[in-house]
Amino acid sequence: YRRLEVTLPIAKRPEMPADAPSRYLRPPVLRVGTYADWQELSRTMAPHFDEAAQVAKGSEVAEEAAGIMRLKKDPLERTAMALRLVQDDVSYLLNGLDGGNYLPQSAGDTWEKRYGDCKAKSVLLLALLRQMGIDAEVVLVASRGGDALPELLAMPANFDHMIVRARIDGVDYWLD
């Protein structure tokens, strides 16, 4: 056991201008976690998303990717078509049960159900891109809090969104 004592009230923080960067405007908060750093958090989360993006040869997701590849040769055009497919054919719906708030449903389940949250849709897009040989990975995003993230303790709870980074001809494309 480890014991932590906090004497209250805590010291008043200096006043900051309202337009100061968000890392200076955060209220005092006590957080406890077990990750040593952001890299450890990334190493823990990545395998879950890589596994969820695996699709069997001949599966419906693999066939969708093959169909895009038959229509377009350019990787950027293929990426745009895959993104359009995920956006148009899969509805957004959060499943926060059974670890759903942190772990994605599989690409195959997302395609079959035709719904999923940002994690599920990102994993489906990742699966399509990888089927087409396009270098891609999912990226956790903190959409609120501005530039405060590096100041925070490494925890999954710091993230509220997920997107895909695709690298095509040496250029990064951030797909949401």
DOGU-90777 format. One record per atom (N, C-alpha, C): residue in three letters; z, y, x. Coordinates in Angstrom, 2 decimals. Atoms other than C-alpha are relative to their C-alpha. Layout:
REC type      up   north    east
REC  ALA       Z       Y       X
...
***
This chain:
REC type      up   north    east
REC  TYR    0.00   -1.19    0.83
REC  TYR    0.00    0.00    0.00
REC  TYR    0.00    1.24    0.87
REC  ARG   -0.06   -1.31   -0.63
REC  ARG   -0.57    3.57    0.99
REC  ARG    0.51    0.98   -1.04
REC  ARG   -0.60   -0.96    0.91
REC  ARG    1.33    6.41   -0.51
REC  ARG   -0.51    1.38    0.33
REC  LEU    0.48   -1.36   -0.17
REC  LEU    0.01    9.91   -1.04
REC  LEU    0.86    0.91   -0.87
REC  GLU   -0.81   -0.95    0.75
REC  GLU    2.24   12.77   -2.06
REC  GLU   -0.69    1.36    0.02
REC  VAL    0.59   -1.33    0.13
REC  VAL    0.88   16.07   -3.32
REC  VAL    1.05    0.90   -0.62
REC  THR   -1.00   -0.95    0.51
REC  THR    3.29   18.94   -3.73
REC  THR   -0.71    1.02   -0.87
REC  LEU    0.61   -0.94    0.94
REC  LEU    2.48   21.05   -6.76
REC  LEU    0.94    1.18   -0.20
REC  PRO    1.42   -0.34    0.12
REC  PRO    1.54   23.72   -7.36
REC  PRO   -0.65    0.14    1.38
REC  ILE    0.72   -0.15   -1.26
REC  ILE   -1.12   23.77   -4.68
REC  ILE   -0.27    1.48    0.25
REC  ALA    0.24   -1.40   -0.35
REC  ALA   -1.90   26.98   -2.84
REC  ALA   -1.23    0.53   -0.73
REC  LYS    1.13   -0.64    0.67
REC  LYS   -4.20   29.39   -4.66
REC  LYS   -1.12    0.19    1.00
REC  ARG    1.18   -0.15   -0.86
REC  ARG   -7.68   29.40   -3.22
REC  ARG   -0.45    1.45    0.02
REC  PRO    0.49   -1.38   -0.04
REC  PRO   -9.26   32.66   -2.08
REC  PRO   -1.07    0.23   -1.09
REC  GLU    1.01   -0.37    0.99
REC  GLU  -11.37   34.46   -4.68
REC  GLU   -1.38   -0.03    0.66
REC  MET    1.38    0.06   -0.49
REC  MET  -15.11   33.89   -4.28
REC  MET   -0.90    0.75   -0.97
REC  PRO    0.97   -0.64    0.90
REC  PRO  -18.02   35.91   -5.64
REC  PRO   -0.65   -1.05   -0.89
REC  ALA    0.59    0.94    0.97
REC  ALA  -19.60   34.29   -8.70
REC  ALA   -1.32   -0.58    0.49
REC  ASP    1.30    0.51   -0.48
REC  ASP  -22.91   33.91   -6.86
REC  ASP    0.11   -0.71    1.35
REC  ALA   -0.19    0.75   -1.24
REC  ALA  -21.39   32.11   -3.85
REC  ALA   -0.58   -1.40   -0.17
REC  PRO    0.49    1.37    0.09
REC  PRO  -22.87   28.68   -3.02
REC  PRO    1.04   -0.90   -0.67
REC  SER   -0.89    0.83    0.83
REC  SER  -21.42   25.96   -5.25
REC  SER    1.08   -0.71    0.81
REC  ARG   -1.04    0.69   -0.78
REC  ARG  -19.55   24.28   -2.39
REC  ARG    1.26    0.85    0.15
REC  TYR   -1.17   -0.89   -0.09
REC  TYR  -17.25   27.34   -2.32
REC  TYR    0.65    0.21   -1.37
REC  LEU   -0.51   -0.25    1.35
REC  LEU  -16.77   27.43   -6.11
REC  LEU    0.63   -1.23   -0.64
REC  ARG   -0.57    1.22    0.57
REC  ARG  -15.61   23.84   -6.63
REC  ARG    1.50    0.15   -0.18
REC  PRO   -1.46   -0.03    0.17
REC  PRO  -12.14   23.56   -8.11
REC  PRO    0.65   -1.06    0.88
REC  PRO   -0.68    1.02   -0.79
REC  PRO   -9.54   21.63   -6.14
REC  PRO    0.01   -1.32   -0.77
REC  VAL    0.03    1.31    0.63
REC  VAL   -9.80   17.91   -6.84
REC  VAL    0.47   -1.04    1.02
REC  LEU   -0.43    1.10   -0.86
REC  LEU   -8.20   14.78   -5.44
REC  LEU   -0.83   -1.21   -0.37
REC  ARG    0.82    1.18    0.22
REC  ARG  -10.58   11.84   -5.08
REC  ARG    0.36   -1.03    1.05
REC  VAL   -0.29    1.09   -0.91
REC  VAL   -9.97    8.47   -3.53
REC  VAL   -1.14   -1.00   -0.11
REC  GLY    1.07    0.98   -0.01
REC  GLY  -12.68    6.02   -2.50
REC  GLY    0.12   -0.91    1.20
REC  THR   -0.08    0.98   -1.08
REC  THR  -13.36    3.16   -0.16
REC  THR   -1.21    0.03    0.93
REC  TYR    1.17   -0.07   -0.88
REC  TYR  -16.75    4.06    1.35
REC  TYR    0.30    0.89    1.21
REC  ALA   -0.24   -0.76   -1.22
REC  ALA  -16.58    5.25    4.95
REC  ALA   -0.88    1.24    0.07
REC  ASP    0.95   -1.11   -0.09
REC  ASP  -19.66    7.48    4.61
REC  ASP   -1.16   -0.26   -0.96
REC  TRP    1.15    0.11    0.91
REC  TRP  -22.91    8.06    2.70
REC  TRP   -0.89   -1.18    0.36
REC  GLN    0.83    1.13   -0.41
REC  GLN  -24.73    5.42    4.75
REC  GLN    0.55   -1.32   -0.53
REC  GLU   -0.60    1.22    0.54
REC  GLU  -22.27    2.73    3.71
REC  GLU   -0.24   -0.10   -1.50
REC  LEU    0.28   -0.01    1.44
REC  LEU  -22.66    3.75    0.07
REC  LEU   -1.45   -0.41   -0.25
REC  SER    1.42    0.34    0.14
REC  SER  -26.45    3.55    0.45
REC  SER   -0.25   -1.48    0.27
REC  ARG    0.17    1.43   -0.32
REC  ARG  -26.26    0.11    2.10
REC  ARG    0.56   -0.90   -1.10
REC  THR   -0.58    0.78    1.09
REC  THR  -24.12   -1.10   -0.79
REC  THR   -0.89    0.03   -1.24
REC  MET    0.79   -0.16    1.22
REC  MET  -26.34    0.24   -3.57
REC  MET   -1.42   -0.54    0.12
REC  ALA    1.43    0.33   -0.15
REC  ALA  -29.83   -0.42   -2.16
REC  ALA   -0.35   -1.44   -0.38
REC  PRO    0.39    1.37    0.35
REC  PRO  -29.82   -4.23   -2.49
REC  PRO   -0.08   -0.26   -1.51
REC  HIS    0.04    0.18    1.45
REC  HIS  -29.11   -4.00   -6.22
REC  HIS   -1.34    0.49   -0.57
REC  PHE    1.25   -0.56    0.49
REC  PHE  -32.20   -1.84   -6.75
REC  PHE   -1.20   -0.77    0.54
REC  ASP    1.07    0.83   -0.56
REC  ASP  -34.39   -3.89   -4.41
REC  ASP   -0.13   -1.30   -0.79
REC  GLU    0.03    1.26    0.77
REC  GLU  -33.42   -7.07   -6.29
REC  GLU   -0.57    0.23   -1.40
REC  ALA    0.48   -0.30    1.36
REC  ALA  -34.05   -5.46   -9.69
REC  ALA   -1.49    0.30   -0.02
REC  ALA    1.43   -0.33   -0.07
REC  ALA  -37.53   -4.38   -8.52
REC  ALA   -0.88   -1.22    0.31
REC  GLN    0.79    1.20   -0.28
REC  GLN  -38.60   -7.94   -7.67
REC  GLN   -0.66   -0.50   -1.28
REC  VAL    0.72    0.56    1.14
REC  VAL  -41.27   -9.27  -10.01
REC  VAL   -0.80   -1.21    0.47
REC  ALA    0.72    1.22   -0.33
REC  ALA  -42.91  -12.66  -10.08
REC  ALA   -1.51    0.24   -0.02
REC  LYS    1.46   -0.04    0.00
REC  LYS  -46.56  -13.10   -9.25
REC  LYS   -0.47   -0.47   -1.38
REC  GLY    0.51    0.35    1.32
REC  GLY  -48.46  -13.19  -12.53
REC  GLY    0.83    0.53   -1.16
REC  SER   -0.83   -0.59    1.06
REC  SER  -45.68  -11.40  -14.45
REC  SER   -0.75    1.17   -0.64
REC  GLU    0.65   -1.14    0.68
REC  GLU  -46.57   -8.64  -16.90
REC  GLU    0.00    1.25    0.88
REC  VAL   -0.06   -1.18   -0.89
REC  VAL  -45.42   -5.98  -14.42
REC  VAL   -1.03   -0.14    1.12
REC  ALA    0.99    0.22   -1.05
REC  ALA  -47.54   -7.52  -11.64
REC  ALA   -1.42    0.18   -0.55
REC  GLU    1.32   -0.15    0.62
REC  GLU  -50.51   -7.63  -14.03
REC  GLU   -0.32    1.46   -0.28
REC  GLU    0.22   -1.44    0.21
REC  GLU  -50.05   -3.95  -14.93
REC  GLU   -0.40    0.67    1.32
REC  ALA    0.34   -0.55   -1.31
REC  ALA  -50.10   -3.09  -11.22
REC  ALA   -1.41   -0.41    0.40
REC  ALA    1.35    0.48   -0.33
REC  ALA  -53.22   -5.24  -10.71
REC  ALA   -1.05    0.75   -0.81
REC  GLY    0.93   -0.76    0.83
REC  GLY  -54.90   -3.44  -13.61
REC  GLY   -0.23    1.40    0.53
REC  ILE    0.14   -1.33   -0.60
REC  ILE  -54.22   -0.05  -12.03
REC  ILE   -0.84   -0.09    1.27
REC  MET    0.74    0.16   -1.25
REC  MET  -55.55   -1.33   -8.72
REC  MET   -1.49   -0.24   -0.24
REC  ARG    1.42    0.20    0.33
REC  ARG  -58.79   -2.44  -10.40
REC  ARG   -0.67    1.30   -0.39
REC  LEU    0.56   -1.27    0.47
REC  LEU  -59.26    1.04  -11.86
REC  LEU   -0.12    1.05    1.09
REC  LYS   -0.04   -1.06   -1.02
REC  LYS  -58.39    3.17   -8.82
REC  LYS    0.21   -0.60    1.38
REC  LYS   -0.16    0.42   -1.40
REC  LYS  -58.67    2.73   -5.06
REC  LYS    0.98    0.90    0.75
REC  ASP   -0.83   -0.98   -0.69
REC  ASP  -56.83    5.90   -3.99
REC  ASP    1.48   -0.22   -0.32
REC  PRO   -1.42    0.24    0.26
REC  PRO  -53.06    5.29   -3.54
REC  PRO    0.69    1.12   -0.79
REC  LEU   -0.60   -1.11    0.74
REC  LEU  -52.19    8.75   -4.86
REC  LEU   -0.37   -0.09   -1.49
REC  GLU    0.41    0.18    1.39
REC  GLU  -54.21    8.15   -8.04
REC  GLU    0.70   -1.20   -0.62
REC  ARG   -0.73    1.17    0.50
REC  ARG  -52.60    4.72   -8.39
REC  ARG    1.44    0.36   -0.32
REC  THR   -1.37   -0.44    0.21
REC  THR  -49.18    6.32   -8.05
REC  THR    0.11    0.82   -1.27
REC  ALA    0.00   -0.84    1.21
REC  ALA  -50.00    8.89  -10.72
REC  ALA   -0.17   -0.86   -1.26
REC  MET    0.19    0.88    1.16
REC  MET  -51.21    6.14  -13.07
REC  MET    1.26   -0.83   -0.28
REC  ALA   -1.23    0.77    0.18
REC  ALA  -48.06    4.06  -12.49
REC  ALA    1.08    0.88   -0.61
REC  LEU   -0.99   -0.93    0.54
REC  LEU  -45.86    7.09  -13.15
REC  LEU   -0.30    0.29   -1.46
REC  ARG    0.39   -0.28    1.40
REC  ARG  -47.80    7.88  -16.34
REC  ARG    0.32   -1.21   -0.88
REC  LEU   -0.29    1.22    0.75
REC  LEU  -47.45    4.25  -17.48
REC  LEU    1.50   -0.09   -0.33
REC  VAL   -1.45    0.08    0.21
REC  VAL  -43.66    4.30  -17.02
REC  VAL    0.46    1.09   -0.96
REC  GLN   -0.42   -1.12    0.86
REC  GLN  -43.32    7.71  -18.68
REC  GLN   -0.47   -0.19   -1.44
REC  ASP    0.57    0.10    1.34
REC  ASP  -45.58    6.92  -21.65
REC  ASP    0.41   -1.27   -0.75
REC  ASP   -0.21    1.29    0.67
REC  ASP  -44.78    3.26  -22.35
REC  ASP    1.44   -0.50    0.01
REC  VAL   -1.40    0.41   -0.05
REC  VAL  -41.03    3.09  -21.64
REC  VAL    0.85    1.19   -0.44
REC  SER   -0.87   -1.06    0.52
REC  SER  -38.55    5.13  -23.68
REC  SER    1.26    0.09    0.83
REC  TYR   -1.28   -0.18   -0.69
REC  TYR  -35.42    6.59  -22.17
REC  TYR    1.12   -0.39   -0.95
REC  LEU   -1.20    0.36    0.74
REC  LEU  -32.23    4.95  -23.42
REC  LEU    1.02   -0.55    0.98
REC  LEU   -1.05    0.45   -0.91
REC  LEU  -28.99    4.55  -21.50
REC  LEU    0.69   -1.23   -0.55
REC  ASN   -0.85    1.14    0.30
REC  ASN  -27.32    1.14  -21.52
REC  ASN    1.15    0.06    0.98
REC  GLY   -1.14   -0.20   -0.88
REC  GLY  -23.89    1.93  -20.10
REC  GLY    0.98   -1.15    0.00
REC  LEU   -0.91    1.15    0.06
REC  LEU  -22.36   -1.49  -20.79
REC  LEU   -0.22   -0.94    1.16
REC  ASP    0.11    1.08   -0.99
REC  ASP  -21.70   -4.32  -18.33
REC  ASP   -0.54    0.49    1.34
REC  GLY    0.43   -0.52   -1.29
REC  GLY  -22.09   -2.25  -15.18
REC  GLY   -1.25    0.85   -0.09
REC  GLY    1.24   -0.74    0.18
REC  GLY  -25.08   -0.40  -16.65
REC  GLY    0.05    1.43    0.48
REC  ASN   -0.08   -1.38   -0.47
REC  ASN  -23.75    2.93  -15.54
REC  ASN   -0.30    0.12    1.50
REC  TYR    0.32   -0.05   -1.43
REC  TYR  -24.28    1.99  -11.86
REC  TYR   -1.13   -0.93    0.38
REC  LEU    0.98    1.01   -0.39
REC  LEU  -26.54   -1.07  -11.78
REC  LEU   -1.19    0.00   -0.95
REC  PRO    1.20   -0.07    0.84
REC  PRO  -30.13   -1.14  -13.03
REC  PRO   -0.31   -1.34   -0.66
REC  GLN    0.58    1.22    0.56
REC  GLN  -31.72   -3.62  -15.38
REC  GLN   -1.26   -0.29    0.81
REC  SER    1.16    0.38   -0.80
REC  SER  -34.60   -5.52  -13.82
REC  SER   -1.26    0.66   -0.52
REC  ALA    1.30   -0.57    0.39
REC  ALA  -38.15   -4.19  -13.86
REC  ALA   -0.61   -0.81   -1.14
REC  GLY    0.54    0.85    1.06
REC  GLY  -39.20   -7.17  -15.98
REC  GLY    0.68    0.23   -1.33
REC  ASP   -0.73   -0.28    1.24
REC  ASP  -36.46   -6.53  -18.55
REC  ASP   -0.38    1.36   -0.57
REC  THR    0.37   -1.34    0.46
REC  THR  -37.36   -2.85  -18.71
REC  THR   -1.37   -0.03   -0.66
REC  TRP    1.35    0.07    0.57
REC  TRP  -41.03   -3.66  -19.31
REC  TRP    0.02   -0.76   -1.33
REC  GLU   -0.07    0.80    1.23
REC  GLU  -40.17   -6.29  -21.92
REC  GLU    0.65    0.79   -1.13
REC  LYS   -0.74   -0.74    1.02
REC  LYS  -37.69   -4.07  -23.78
REC  LYS   -0.68    1.33   -0.34
REC  ARG    0.67   -1.30    0.12
REC  ARG  -39.79   -0.91  -23.30
REC  ARG    0.98    1.16   -0.14
REC  TYR   -0.95   -1.10   -0.10
REC  TYR  -36.66    1.15  -22.78
REC  TYR    0.90   -0.22    1.19
REC  GLY   -0.95    0.05   -1.10
REC  GLY  -34.23    1.97  -20.03
REC  GLY    0.42    1.40    0.39
REC  ASP   -0.45   -1.30   -0.47
REC  ASP  -32.30    4.76  -18.38
REC  ASP   -0.77    0.37    1.27
REC  CYS    0.72   -0.46   -1.20
REC  CYS  -33.36    6.63  -15.23
REC  CYS   -0.03   -1.07    1.07
REC  LYS   -0.03    1.07   -1.00
REC  LYS  -32.31    3.68  -13.06
REC  LYS   -1.04   -1.05   -0.34
REC  ALA    0.95    1.03    0.43
REC  ALA  -34.34    1.19  -15.10
REC  ALA   -1.44    0.46    0.16
REC  LYS    1.36   -0.53   -0.10
REC  LYS  -37.41    3.41  -15.24
REC  LYS   -0.41    0.17    1.46
REC  SER    0.30   -0.14   -1.42
REC  SER  -37.17    4.16  -11.51
REC  SER   -0.28   -1.35    0.65
REC  VAL    0.20    1.34   -0.55
REC  VAL  -36.87    0.45  -10.69
REC  VAL   -1.36   -0.56   -0.45
REC  LEU    1.32    0.45    0.48
REC  LEU  -39.92   -0.32  -12.86
REC  LEU   -1.11    0.69    0.79
REC  LEU    1.00   -0.72   -0.79
REC  LEU  -41.91    2.39  -11.08
REC  LEU   -0.02   -0.53    1.43
REC  LEU   -0.10    0.56   -1.35
REC  LEU  -40.68    1.07   -7.73
REC  LEU   -0.73   -1.34    0.07
REC  ALA    0.65    1.32    0.02
REC  ALA  -41.83   -2.45   -8.66
REC  ALA   -1.52    0.14   -0.07
REC  LEU    1.45   -0.21    0.12
REC  LEU  -45.29   -1.20   -9.70
REC  LEU   -0.59    0.48    1.32
REC  LEU    0.50   -0.56   -1.26
REC  LEU  -45.73    0.83   -6.51
REC  LEU    0.00   -1.05    1.10
REC  ARG   -0.06    1.04   -1.04
REC  ARG  -44.61   -2.02   -4.27
REC  ARG   -1.04   -1.08   -0.23
REC  GLN    1.05    0.98    0.30
REC  GLN  -46.97   -4.41   -6.06
REC  GLN   -1.37    0.49    0.49
REC  MET    1.26   -0.60   -0.44
REC  MET  -49.75   -1.99   -5.09
REC  MET    0.01    0.31    1.49
REC  GLY   -0.08   -0.22   -1.44
REC  GLY  -48.60   -1.86   -1.46
REC  GLY    0.35    1.43    0.39
REC  ILE   -0.38   -1.40   -0.27
REC  ILE  -47.30    1.71   -1.72
REC  ILE    1.46    0.04    0.43
REC  ASP   -1.36   -0.13   -0.53
REC  ASP  -44.22    2.52    0.37
REC  ASP    0.82    0.86   -0.93
REC  ALA   -0.82   -0.75    0.95
REC  ALA  -41.50    3.56   -2.06
REC  ALA    1.43   -0.51    0.04
REC  GLU   -1.41    0.36    0.13
REC  GLU  -37.74    3.55   -2.58
REC  GLU    0.62    0.86   -1.09
REC  VAL   -0.73   -0.80    0.97
REC  VAL  -35.31    4.70   -5.23
REC  VAL    0.98    0.91    0.74
REC  VAL   -0.87   -1.00   -0.61
REC  VAL  -33.16    7.74   -4.50
REC  VAL    1.02    0.46   -1.04
REC  LEU   -1.06   -0.53    0.86
REC  LEU  -29.81    8.62   -6.05
REC  LEU   -0.01    1.52    0.08
REC  VAL    0.09   -1.45    0.08
REC  VAL  -29.66   12.25   -7.18
REC  VAL    1.27    0.56   -0.64
REC  ALA   -1.05   -0.79    0.63
REC  ALA  -26.86   14.69   -7.91
REC  ALA   -0.69    1.24   -0.55
REC  SER    0.78   -1.10    0.59
REC  SER  -28.56   17.06  -10.36
REC  SER    0.84    1.25   -0.24
REC  ARG   -0.88   -1.15    0.17
REC  ARG  -25.52   19.32  -10.67
REC  ARG    0.86    0.14    1.27
REC  GLY   -0.90   -0.19   -1.13
REC  GLY  -23.23   20.82   -8.06
REC  GLY   -0.64    0.66    1.19
REC  GLY    0.66   -0.73   -1.07
REC  GLY  -25.83   22.49   -5.89
REC  GLY    0.15   -0.64    1.36
REC  ASP   -0.06    0.46   -1.39
REC  ASP  -25.18   22.18   -2.18
REC  ASP    1.37   -0.60    0.37
REC  ALA   -1.34    0.50   -0.27
REC  ALA  -21.67   20.72   -2.54
REC  ALA    0.03   -1.48    0.40
REC  LEU   -0.02    1.44   -0.22
REC  LEU  -22.67   17.04   -2.17
REC  LEU    0.46   -0.41    1.40
REC  PRO   -0.46    0.42   -1.33
REC  PRO  -22.24   16.82    1.64
REC  PRO    1.51    0.19    0.21
REC  GLU   -1.43   -0.27   -0.13
REC  GLU  -18.70   18.15    1.21
REC  GLU    0.85   -1.01   -0.76
REC  LEU   -0.74    0.92    0.86
REC  LEU  -17.74   15.43   -1.29
REC  LEU    0.22   -1.35    0.68
REC  LEU   -0.26    1.36   -0.44
REC  LEU  -16.28   12.01   -0.67
REC  LEU   -1.15   -0.90   -0.46
REC  ALA    1.11    0.91    0.35
REC  ALA  -18.97    9.30   -0.63
REC  ALA    0.44   -0.95   -1.11
REC  MET   -0.33    0.82    1.18
REC  MET  -18.78    7.74   -4.12
REC  MET   -1.22   -0.08   -0.91
REC  PRO    1.11    0.08    0.96
REC  PRO  -21.33    6.44   -6.64
REC  PRO    0.13    1.03   -1.13
REC  ALA   -0.20   -0.93    1.11
REC  ALA  -19.79    8.77   -9.25
REC  ALA   -0.54    1.40    0.29
REC  ASN    0.56   -1.31   -0.32
REC  ASN  -21.25   11.77   -7.40
REC  ASN   -1.44    0.16   -0.48
REC  PHE    1.41   -0.03    0.38
REC  PHE  -24.72   10.86   -8.68
REC  PHE   -0.15   -0.17   -1.50
REC  ASP    0.21    0.08    1.44
REC  ASP  -26.04   11.34  -12.19
REC  ASP   -1.46   -0.24   -0.36
REC  HIS    1.42    0.22    0.28
REC  HIS  -29.75   10.60  -11.85
REC  HIS   -0.61   -0.83    1.12
REC  MET    0.72    0.79   -1.00
REC  MET  -32.27    8.49   -9.98
REC  MET   -1.48    0.28   -0.12
REC  ILE    1.44   -0.21   -0.05
REC  ILE  -35.86    9.09   -8.92
REC  ILE   -0.59   -0.95    1.03
REC  VAL    0.69    0.84   -0.99
REC  VAL  -38.44    7.41   -6.69
REC  VAL   -0.66    0.91    1.03
REC  ARG    0.74   -0.66   -1.08
REC  ARG  -39.70    8.60   -3.31
REC  ARG   -1.11   -0.95    0.41
REC  ALA    1.15    0.77   -0.48
REC  ALA  -43.19    7.38   -2.49
REC  ALA   -0.58    0.71    1.21
REC  ARG    0.59   -0.58   -1.21
REC  ARG  -44.73    7.91    0.94
REC  ARG   -1.45   -0.46    0.05
REC  ILE    1.43    0.29    0.04
REC  ILE  -48.52    8.14    0.83
REC  ILE   -0.69    0.87    1.06
REC  ASP    0.71   -0.70   -1.08
REC  ASP  -50.60    9.06    3.88
REC  ASP    0.91    0.98    0.72
REC  GLY   -0.95   -0.82   -0.76
REC  GLY  -47.49   10.43    5.60
REC  GLY    0.66    1.13   -0.78
REC  VAL   -0.59   -1.06    0.83
REC  VAL  -46.50   12.69    2.69
REC  VAL    0.97   -0.64   -0.99
REC  ASP   -0.98    0.46    0.97
REC  ASP  -43.37   12.21    0.59
REC  ASP   -0.28    0.61   -1.36
REC  TYR    0.14   -0.44    1.37
REC  TYR  -43.76   12.42   -3.18
REC  TYR    1.26   -0.43   -0.74
REC  TRP   -1.24    0.25    0.73
REC  TRP  -40.62   12.69   -5.32
REC  TRP   -0.36   -0.13   -1.47
REC  LEU    0.51    0.32    1.34
REC  LEU  -41.34   11.05   -8.68
REC  LEU    1.15   -0.17   -0.99
REC  ASP   -1.06    0.04    1.00
REC  ASP  -39.19   11.58  -11.76
REC  ASP   -0.63   -0.22   -1.37
***
